[in-house]
């Protein structure tokens, strides 16, 4: 049970595995006005940057669950580095059915809503760990501009145009599920670049160090094709944001 290795090659330098910059992640933490001691559960917590920095900046406590051994180790190291290892814990495991033993104040899933087969199922999963009046954070793509055809949608790694909605429609969908949308922090093209373009140097450095690795041809192909694909497709059409929801 682990994340395929290509992800850890691509995102080897990333602390945040989504298109928010550290400043945007910090803005989200500030926007939520979390009192000290707020308990946070983060499903698919990646390298733990949200929990670790919010533990440092807002004295939250938290648990992260992630399927990647590499990212989970990085998260634990980051907690030690920031001096918050007594407040946050990182568990290696499958988050898809994960429910907290005791309901918590904030439950998050940023950039991994496939763990609940989409944002609706993920909202349902998260709600099972949430105390009444708690905050749910969902990080999800939307169409910045709706792609003109299915090929363009596929080039954005969507299966179809219908996979995502435009921003007002996504907000409407969250409301249809019975939530108030109470905050949001959105990526923009520059913050997308920090996530996507930052992967290219990782790929190149890895290739230089591992020319004979069995994955070298795949990584070479990705490094060659990815920058133009990203510029043509994802950068133009795909938005991404974290939405804070409260059950009505
Ligand atoms: N939320 C983090 C990571 C987002 S990237 C951040 O925003 O930085 C997606 C993450 O989902 C990766 O860390 C990957 O290891 C994790 N993941 C994928 N499938 C998972 C599953 N079934 N259970 C737990 N984590 C999963």
py3Dmol code that shows the C-alpha trace and the ligand (Angstrom):
import py3Dmol

protein = """\
ATOM      1  CA  UNK A   1       0.000   0.000   0.000  1.00  0.00           C
ATOM      2  CA  UNK A   2       1.867   3.047  -1.206  1.00  0.00           C
ATOM      3  CA  UNK A   3       1.707   5.949  -3.622  1.00  0.00           C
ATOM      4  CA  UNK A   4       3.283   5.124  -7.017  1.00  0.00           C
ATOM      5  CA  UNK A   5       6.894   6.258  -7.125  1.00  0.00           C
ATOM      6  CA  UNK A   6       6.422   8.717 -10.003  1.00  0.00           C
ATOM      7  CA  UNK A   7       4.540  11.079  -7.640  1.00  0.00           C
ATOM      8  CA  UNK A   8       7.413  11.231  -5.185  1.00  0.00           C
ATOM      9  CA  UNK A   9       9.857  11.873  -8.046  1.00  0.00           C
ATOM     10  CA  UNK A  10       7.748  14.683  -9.518  1.00  0.00           C
ATOM     11  CA  UNK A  11       6.945  16.311  -6.206  1.00  0.00           C
ATOM     12  CA  UNK A  12      10.184  15.593  -4.375  1.00  0.00           C
ATOM     13  CA  UNK A  13      10.754  19.256  -3.534  1.00  0.00           C
ATOM     14  CA  UNK A  14       7.121  20.022  -2.669  1.00  0.00           C
ATOM     15  CA  UNK A  15       5.893  20.591   0.839  1.00  0.00           C
ATOM     16  CA  UNK A  16       2.444  21.456  -0.481  1.00  0.00           C
ATOM     17  CA  UNK A  17       1.115  18.936  -2.994  1.00  0.00           C
ATOM     18  CA  UNK A  18      -1.570  21.197  -4.401  1.00  0.00           C
ATOM     19  CA  UNK A  19      -1.674  24.527  -6.277  1.00  0.00           C
ATOM     20  CA  UNK A  20      -1.724  26.741  -3.176  1.00  0.00           C
ATOM     21  CA  UNK A  21       1.438  28.608  -2.225  1.00  0.00           C
ATOM     22  CA  UNK A  22       2.616  28.767   1.407  1.00  0.00           C
ATOM     23  CA  UNK A  23       1.089  32.277   1.564  1.00  0.00           C
ATOM     24  CA  UNK A  24      -2.297  31.021   0.375  1.00  0.00           C
ATOM     25  CA  UNK A  25      -2.225  28.096   2.797  1.00  0.00           C
ATOM     26  CA  UNK A  26      -1.414  30.550   5.584  1.00  0.00           C
ATOM     27  CA  UNK A  27      -4.237  32.857   4.416  1.00  0.00           C
ATOM     28  CA  UNK A  28      -6.645  29.930   4.682  1.00  0.00           C
ATOM     29  CA  UNK A  29      -5.470  29.163   8.221  1.00  0.00           C
ATOM     30  CA  UNK A  30      -5.950  32.801   9.217  1.00  0.00           C
ATOM     31  CA  UNK A  31      -9.320  33.090   7.499  1.00  0.00           C
ATOM     32  CA  UNK A  32     -10.767  30.259   9.598  1.00  0.00           C
ATOM     33  CA  UNK A  33     -10.008  31.936  12.968  1.00  0.00           C
ATOM     34  CA  UNK A  34      -9.120  28.644  14.610  1.00  0.00           C
ATOM     35  CA  UNK A  35      -8.879  28.907  18.406  1.00  0.00           C
ATOM     36  CA  UNK A  36      -5.799  27.315  20.046  1.00  0.00           C
ATOM     37  CA  UNK A  37      -6.386  23.621  20.670  1.00  0.00           C
ATOM     38  CA  UNK A  38      -8.668  23.187  17.634  1.00  0.00           C
ATOM     39  CA  UNK A  39      -8.553  19.529  16.612  1.00  0.00           C
ATOM     40  CA  UNK A  40      -8.007  18.894  12.917  1.00  0.00           C
ATOM     41  CA  UNK A  41      -8.173  15.633  10.976  1.00  0.00           C
ATOM     42  CA  UNK A  42      -6.529  15.792   7.546  1.00  0.00           C
ATOM     43  CA  UNK A  43      -7.256  12.910   5.178  1.00  0.00           C
ATOM     44  CA  UNK A  44      -4.587  12.492   2.477  1.00  0.00           C
ATOM     45  CA  UNK A  45      -2.336  14.842   4.421  1.00  0.00           C
ATOM     46  CA  UNK A  46       0.640  14.503   2.060  1.00  0.00           C
ATOM     47  CA  UNK A  47       3.804  15.987   3.562  1.00  0.00           C
ATOM     48  CA  UNK A  48       1.796  17.528   6.384  1.00  0.00           C
ATOM     49  CA  UNK A  49       2.415  21.194   5.646  1.00  0.00           C
ATOM     50  CA  UNK A  50      -1.072  22.341   6.553  1.00  0.00           C
ATOM     51  CA  UNK A  51      -1.165  20.629   9.948  1.00  0.00           C
ATOM     52  CA  UNK A  52       2.449  21.500  10.815  1.00  0.00           C
ATOM     53  CA  UNK A  53       2.255  25.198   9.925  1.00  0.00           C
ATOM     54  CA  UNK A  54      -1.178  25.639  11.504  1.00  0.00           C
ATOM     55  CA  UNK A  55       0.085  23.906  14.662  1.00  0.00           C
ATOM     56  CA  UNK A  56       2.940  26.429  14.722  1.00  0.00           C
ATOM     57  CA  UNK A  57       0.843  29.480  13.813  1.00  0.00           C
ATOM     58  CA  UNK A  58      -2.508  28.718  15.495  1.00  0.00           C
ATOM     59  CA  UNK A  59      -1.649  26.046  18.098  1.00  0.00           C
ATOM     60  CA  UNK A  60      -4.042  23.542  16.553  1.00  0.00           C
ATOM     61  CA  UNK A  61      -3.607  19.841  17.219  1.00  0.00           C
ATOM     62  CA  UNK A  62      -4.114  17.304  14.501  1.00  0.00           C
ATOM     63  CA  UNK A  63      -3.851  13.957  12.835  1.00  0.00           C
ATOM     64  CA  UNK A  64      -2.977  13.345   9.216  1.00  0.00           C
ATOM     65  CA  UNK A  65      -3.554  10.102   7.332  1.00  0.00           C
ATOM     66  CA  UNK A  66      -1.792   9.407   4.052  1.00  0.00           C
ATOM     67  CA  UNK A  67      -1.049   6.384   1.905  1.00  0.00           C
ATOM     68  CA  UNK A  68       2.464   7.538   0.935  1.00  0.00           C
ATOM     69  CA  UNK A  69       5.270   6.308   3.181  1.00  0.00           C
ATOM     70  CA  UNK A  70       7.623   8.926   1.726  1.00  0.00           C
ATOM     71  CA  UNK A  71       5.236  11.843   2.305  1.00  0.00           C
ATOM     72  CA  UNK A  72       4.277  10.572   5.775  1.00  0.00           C
ATOM     73  CA  UNK A  73       7.951  10.459   6.777  1.00  0.00           C
ATOM     74  CA  UNK A  74       8.425  13.970   5.393  1.00  0.00           C
ATOM     75  CA  UNK A  75       5.425  15.143   7.413  1.00  0.00           C
ATOM     76  CA  UNK A  76       6.882  13.714  10.634  1.00  0.00           C
ATOM     77  CA  UNK A  77      10.231  15.343   9.890  1.00  0.00           C
ATOM     78  CA  UNK A  78       8.511  18.680   9.202  1.00  0.00           C
ATOM     79  CA  UNK A  79       6.664  18.450  12.528  1.00  0.00           C
ATOM     80  CA  UNK A  80       9.993  17.958  14.321  1.00  0.00           C
ATOM     81  CA  UNK A  81      11.563  20.796  12.330  1.00  0.00           C
ATOM     82  CA  UNK A  82       8.784  23.217  13.293  1.00  0.00           C
ATOM     83  CA  UNK A  83       8.756  22.029  16.911  1.00  0.00           C
ATOM     84  CA  UNK A  84       5.163  20.775  16.773  1.00  0.00           C
ATOM     85  CA  UNK A  85       5.718  17.017  16.954  1.00  0.00           C
ATOM     86  CA  UNK A  86       3.825  16.934  20.256  1.00  0.00           C
ATOM     87  CA  UNK A  87       0.729  18.452  18.589  1.00  0.00           C
ATOM     88  CA  UNK A  88       0.459  16.653  15.266  1.00  0.00           C
ATOM     89  CA  UNK A  89       0.595  12.993  14.396  1.00  0.00           C
ATOM     90  CA  UNK A  90       0.941  11.402  10.970  1.00  0.00           C
ATOM     91  CA  UNK A  91      -0.438   7.951  10.295  1.00  0.00           C
ATOM     92  CA  UNK A  92       0.447   5.899   7.252  1.00  0.00           C
ATOM     93  CA  UNK A  93      -2.724   4.358   5.885  1.00  0.00           C
ATOM     94  CA  UNK A  94      -5.617   4.339   3.462  1.00  0.00           C
ATOM     95  CA  UNK A  95      -7.865   7.293   4.274  1.00  0.00           C
ATOM     96  CA  UNK A  96     -10.757   6.142   2.110  1.00  0.00           C
ATOM     97  CA  UNK A  97     -12.820   4.740   4.979  1.00  0.00           C
ATOM     98  CA  UNK A  98     -11.126   6.643   7.780  1.00  0.00           C
ATOM     99  CA  UNK A  99     -13.371   7.950  10.565  1.00  0.00           C
ATOM    100  CA  UNK A 100     -12.015   9.575  13.732  1.00  0.00           C
ATOM    101  CA  UNK A 101     -12.597   7.771  17.049  1.00  0.00           C
ATOM    102  CA  UNK A 102     -13.818  11.058  18.545  1.00  0.00           C
ATOM    103  CA  UNK A 103     -15.421  13.761  16.370  1.00  0.00           C
ATOM    104  CA  UNK A 104     -13.094  16.723  15.751  1.00  0.00           C
ATOM    105  CA  UNK A 105     -13.518  20.449  15.040  1.00  0.00           C
ATOM    106  CA  UNK A 106     -12.109  20.542  11.508  1.00  0.00           C
ATOM    107  CA  UNK A 107     -11.920  17.745   8.945  1.00  0.00           C
ATOM    108  CA  UNK A 108     -10.042  18.259   5.684  1.00  0.00           C
ATOM    109  CA  UNK A 109      -9.326  16.570   2.402  1.00  0.00           C
ATOM    110  CA  UNK A 110      -7.245  18.723   0.061  1.00  0.00           C
ATOM    111  CA  UNK A 111      -6.638  17.416  -3.409  1.00  0.00           C
ATOM    112  CA  UNK A 112      -7.659  13.801  -2.940  1.00  0.00           C
ATOM    113  CA  UNK A 113     -11.453  13.612  -3.175  1.00  0.00           C
ATOM    114  CA  UNK A 114     -11.132  10.303  -4.993  1.00  0.00           C
ATOM    115  CA  UNK A 115     -10.887   8.802  -1.467  1.00  0.00           C
ATOM    116  CA  UNK A 116     -14.677   9.287  -1.348  1.00  0.00           C
ATOM    117  CA  UNK A 117     -15.316   8.792  -5.085  1.00  0.00           C
ATOM    118  CA  UNK A 118     -15.687  12.538  -5.610  1.00  0.00           C
ATOM    119  CA  UNK A 119     -16.438  15.595  -3.499  1.00  0.00           C
ATOM    120  CA  UNK A 120     -19.966  14.469  -2.539  1.00  0.00           C
ATOM    121  CA  UNK A 121     -18.806  11.119  -1.161  1.00  0.00           C
ATOM    122  CA  UNK A 122     -15.806  12.789   0.449  1.00  0.00           C
ATOM    123  CA  UNK A 123     -18.062  15.347   2.165  1.00  0.00           C
ATOM    124  CA  UNK A 124     -20.098  12.429   3.505  1.00  0.00           C
ATOM    125  CA  UNK A 125     -16.949  10.634   4.700  1.00  0.00           C
ATOM    126  CA  UNK A 126     -15.584  13.778   6.365  1.00  0.00           C
ATOM    127  CA  UNK A 127     -18.907  14.524   8.066  1.00  0.00           C
ATOM    128  CA  UNK A 128     -18.621  11.234   9.962  1.00  0.00           C
ATOM    129  CA  UNK A 129     -15.562  12.592  11.825  1.00  0.00           C
ATOM    130  CA  UNK A 130     -16.904  16.097  12.391  1.00  0.00           C
ATOM    131  CA  UNK A 131     -18.435  17.451  15.588  1.00  0.00           C
ATOM    132  CA  UNK A 132     -21.647  19.496  15.289  1.00  0.00           C
ATOM    133  CA  UNK A 133     -20.886  22.997  14.045  1.00  0.00           C
ATOM    134  CA  UNK A 134     -17.475  21.887  12.778  1.00  0.00           C
ATOM    135  CA  UNK A 135     -15.709  23.000   9.630  1.00  0.00           C
ATOM    136  CA  UNK A 136     -15.111  20.832   6.607  1.00  0.00           C
ATOM    137  CA  UNK A 137     -12.325  21.759   4.169  1.00  0.00           C
ATOM    138  CA  UNK A 138     -12.408  20.334   0.666  1.00  0.00           C
ATOM    139  CA  UNK A 139      -9.728  21.069  -1.931  1.00  0.00           C
ATOM    140  CA  UNK A 140     -11.167  20.461  -5.362  1.00  0.00           C
ATOM    141  CA  UNK A 141     -10.626  21.420  -9.032  1.00  0.00           C
ATOM    142  CA  UNK A 142     -13.138  23.414 -11.029  1.00  0.00           C
ATOM    143  CA  UNK A 143     -13.154  24.813 -14.550  1.00  0.00           C
ATOM    144  CA  UNK A 144     -11.649  28.252 -14.698  1.00  0.00           C
ATOM    145  CA  UNK A 145     -12.902  28.211 -18.273  1.00  0.00           C
ATOM    146  CA  UNK A 146     -14.980  25.311 -19.502  1.00  0.00           C
ATOM    147  CA  UNK A 147     -12.914  23.383 -22.078  1.00  0.00           C
ATOM    148  CA  UNK A 148     -14.262  23.671 -25.616  1.00  0.00           C
ATOM    149  CA  UNK A 149     -14.106  19.909 -26.205  1.00  0.00           C
ATOM    150  CA  UNK A 150     -13.463  16.556 -24.561  1.00  0.00           C
ATOM    151  CA  UNK A 151      -9.863  16.395 -25.803  1.00  0.00           C
ATOM    152  CA  UNK A 152      -9.052  19.594 -23.950  1.00  0.00           C
ATOM    153  CA  UNK A 153     -10.712  18.220 -20.803  1.00  0.00           C
ATOM    154  CA  UNK A 154      -8.642  15.041 -21.098  1.00  0.00           C
ATOM    155  CA  UNK A 155      -5.512  17.131 -21.540  1.00  0.00           C
ATOM    156  CA  UNK A 156      -6.374  18.599 -18.121  1.00  0.00           C
ATOM    157  CA  UNK A 157      -6.405  15.016 -16.747  1.00  0.00           C
ATOM    158  CA  UNK A 158     -10.186  15.024 -16.483  1.00  0.00           C
ATOM    159  CA  UNK A 159     -12.016  11.982 -17.854  1.00  0.00           C
ATOM    160  CA  UNK A 160     -14.624  14.305 -19.399  1.00  0.00           C
ATOM    161  CA  UNK A 161     -15.784  17.929 -19.376  1.00  0.00           C
ATOM    162  CA  UNK A 162     -18.527  16.827 -16.953  1.00  0.00           C
ATOM    163  CA  UNK A 163     -15.954  15.760 -14.361  1.00  0.00           C
ATOM    164  CA  UNK A 164     -15.659  19.313 -13.053  1.00  0.00           C
ATOM    165  CA  UNK A 165     -17.909  22.341 -12.779  1.00  0.00           C
ATOM    166  CA  UNK A 166     -17.411  26.061 -13.103  1.00  0.00           C
ATOM    167  CA  UNK A 167     -16.843  27.793  -9.783  1.00  0.00           C
ATOM    168  CA  UNK A 168     -20.412  29.054  -9.167  1.00  0.00           C
ATOM    169  CA  UNK A 169     -21.784  25.610 -10.008  1.00  0.00           C
ATOM    170  CA  UNK A 170     -19.331  23.841  -7.685  1.00  0.00           C
ATOM    171  CA  UNK A 171     -20.393  26.191  -4.886  1.00  0.00           C
ATOM    172  CA  UNK A 172     -24.021  25.393  -5.746  1.00  0.00           C
ATOM    173  CA  UNK A 173     -23.272  21.660  -5.568  1.00  0.00           C
ATOM    174  CA  UNK A 174     -21.825  22.028  -2.066  1.00  0.00           C
ATOM    175  CA  UNK A 175     -24.982  23.925  -1.065  1.00  0.00           C
ATOM    176  CA  UNK A 176     -27.181  21.238  -2.640  1.00  0.00           C
ATOM    177  CA  UNK A 177     -25.431  18.724  -0.361  1.00  0.00           C
ATOM    178  CA  UNK A 178     -26.701  20.725   2.629  1.00  0.00           C
ATOM    179  CA  UNK A 179     -23.672  22.882   3.430  1.00  0.00           C
ATOM    180  CA  UNK A 180     -23.055  26.589   3.727  1.00  0.00           C
ATOM    181  CA  UNK A 181     -19.910  27.624   1.872  1.00  0.00           C
ATOM    182  CA  UNK A 182     -18.343  29.861   4.533  1.00  0.00           C
ATOM    183  CA  UNK A 183     -14.855  30.562   3.115  1.00  0.00           C
ATOM    184  CA  UNK A 184     -12.663  29.744   0.179  1.00  0.00           C
ATOM    185  CA  UNK A 185      -9.067  30.268  -0.931  1.00  0.00           C
ATOM    186  CA  UNK A 186      -8.424  29.770  -4.631  1.00  0.00           C
ATOM    187  CA  UNK A 187      -5.321  28.975  -6.610  1.00  0.00           C
ATOM    188  CA  UNK A 188      -4.414  31.302  -9.463  1.00  0.00           C
ATOM    189  CA  UNK A 189      -2.188  30.760 -12.469  1.00  0.00           C
ATOM    190  CA  UNK A 190       0.954  31.825 -10.591  1.00  0.00           C
ATOM    191  CA  UNK A 191       0.257  29.520  -7.673  1.00  0.00           C
ATOM    192  CA  UNK A 192      -0.534  26.710 -10.138  1.00  0.00           C
ATOM    193  CA  UNK A 193       2.934  27.298 -11.612  1.00  0.00           C
ATOM    194  CA  UNK A 194       4.487  26.827  -8.180  1.00  0.00           C
ATOM    195  CA  UNK A 195       2.867  23.398  -8.045  1.00  0.00           C
ATOM    196  CA  UNK A 196       3.178  22.285 -11.678  1.00  0.00           C
ATOM    197  CA  UNK A 197       6.249  24.036 -13.068  1.00  0.00           C
ATOM    198  CA  UNK A 198       8.151  23.188  -9.888  1.00  0.00           C
ATOM    199  CA  UNK A 199       7.824  19.535 -10.864  1.00  0.00           C
ATOM    200  CA  UNK A 200       9.911  19.931 -14.024  1.00  0.00           C
ATOM    201  CA  UNK A 201      13.153  20.737 -12.257  1.00  0.00           C
ATOM    202  CA  UNK A 202      12.511  17.796  -9.925  1.00  0.00           C
ATOM    203  CA  UNK A 203      12.104  15.527 -12.961  1.00  0.00           C
ATOM    204  CA  UNK A 204      15.269  16.861 -14.593  1.00  0.00           C
ATOM    205  CA  UNK A 205      17.390  16.591 -11.457  1.00  0.00           C
ATOM    206  CA  UNK A 206      16.130  13.053 -10.865  1.00  0.00           C
ATOM    207  CA  UNK A 207      16.950  12.103 -14.483  1.00  0.00           C
ATOM    208  CA  UNK A 208      20.474  13.461 -14.136  1.00  0.00           C
ATOM    209  CA  UNK A 209      20.973  11.391 -10.997  1.00  0.00           C
ATOM    210  CA  UNK A 210      19.218   8.226 -12.210  1.00  0.00           C
ATOM    211  CA  UNK A 211      19.893   7.819 -15.951  1.00  0.00           C
ATOM    212  CA  UNK A 212      19.736   4.012 -15.777  1.00  0.00           C
ATOM    213  CA  UNK A 213      16.660   3.688 -13.585  1.00  0.00           C
ATOM    214  CA  UNK A 214      13.824   1.648 -15.116  1.00  0.00           C
ATOM    215  CA  UNK A 215      11.602   4.736 -14.852  1.00  0.00           C
ATOM    216  CA  UNK A 216      14.030   7.003 -16.719  1.00  0.00           C
ATOM    217  CA  UNK A 217      12.278   6.732 -20.135  1.00  0.00           C
ATOM    218  CA  UNK A 218       8.900   7.594 -18.575  1.00  0.00           C
ATOM    219  CA  UNK A 219      10.361  10.529 -16.677  1.00  0.00           C
ATOM    220  CA  UNK A 220      12.184  11.773 -19.807  1.00  0.00           C
ATOM    221  CA  UNK A 221       8.948  11.622 -21.815  1.00  0.00           C
ATOM    222  CA  UNK A 222       7.063  13.495 -19.100  1.00  0.00           C
ATOM    223  CA  UNK A 223       9.710  16.201 -18.831  1.00  0.00           C
ATOM    224  CA  UNK A 224       9.595  16.691 -22.603  1.00  0.00           C
ATOM    225  CA  UNK A 225       5.816  16.824 -23.013  1.00  0.00           C
ATOM    226  CA  UNK A 226       4.576  18.201 -19.725  1.00  0.00           C
ATOM    227  CA  UNK A 227       5.529  21.907 -19.863  1.00  0.00           C
ATOM    228  CA  UNK A 228       3.641  22.602 -23.105  1.00  0.00           C
ATOM    229  CA  UNK A 229       0.716  20.393 -22.083  1.00  0.00           C
ATOM    230  CA  UNK A 230       0.434  22.265 -18.811  1.00  0.00           C
ATOM    231  CA  UNK A 231       0.687  25.675 -20.494  1.00  0.00           C
ATOM    232  CA  UNK A 232      -1.896  24.755 -23.117  1.00  0.00           C
ATOM    233  CA  UNK A 233      -4.379  22.961 -20.879  1.00  0.00           C
ATOM    234  CA  UNK A 234      -4.268  22.951 -17.096  1.00  0.00           C
ATOM    235  CA  UNK A 235      -2.939  26.486 -16.763  1.00  0.00           C
ATOM    236  CA  UNK A 236      -5.687  27.919 -18.959  1.00  0.00           C
ATOM    237  CA  UNK A 237      -8.682  25.847 -17.985  1.00  0.00           C
ATOM    238  CA  UNK A 238      -8.313  24.325 -14.540  1.00  0.00           C
ATOM    239  CA  UNK A 239      -8.973  26.173 -11.335  1.00  0.00           C
ATOM    240  CA  UNK A 240      -8.485  24.771  -7.871  1.00  0.00           C
ATOM    241  CA  UNK A 241      -9.578  25.900  -4.470  1.00  0.00           C
ATOM    242  CA  UNK A 242     -10.157  24.962  -0.872  1.00  0.00           C
ATOM    243  CA  UNK A 243     -13.763  25.411   0.208  1.00  0.00           C
ATOM    244  CA  UNK A 244     -14.760  25.659   3.852  1.00  0.00           C
ATOM    245  CA  UNK A 245     -18.181  24.168   4.495  1.00  0.00           C
ATOM    246  CA  UNK A 246     -20.513  24.054   7.471  1.00  0.00           C
ATOM    247  CA  UNK A 247     -23.530  21.769   7.631  1.00  0.00           C
ATOM    248  CA  UNK A 248     -26.790  23.734   7.607  1.00  0.00           C
TER     249      UNK A 248
END
"""
ligand_1 = """\
26
LIG
N -3.422 17.177 1.082
C -2.024 17.180 0.743
C -1.670 16.147 -0.336
C -2.433 16.264 -1.628
S -1.767 15.209 -2.920
C -1.634 18.552 0.257
O -2.524 19.291 -0.153
O -0.428 18.875 0.256
C -2.747 13.767 -2.775
C -2.344 12.923 -1.577
O -3.266 11.864 -1.475
C -0.961 12.265 -1.664
O -0.230 12.607 -0.511
C -1.284 10.774 -1.695
O -0.300 9.989 -1.064
C -2.600 10.745 -0.960
N -3.472 9.596 -1.176
C -3.885 9.096 -2.362
N -4.751 8.085 -2.167
C -4.905 7.973 -0.811
C -5.667 7.121 0.030
N -6.473 6.177 -0.470
N -5.559 7.284 1.371
C -4.743 8.217 1.898
N -4.003 9.055 1.147
C -4.087 8.938 -0.184
"""
view = py3Dmol.view(width=600, height=400)
view.addModel(protein, "pdb")
view.setStyle({"model": 0}, {"cartoon": {"style": "trace"}})
view.addModel(ligand_1, "xyz")
view.setStyle({"model": 1}, {"stick": {}})
view.zoomTo()
view.show()
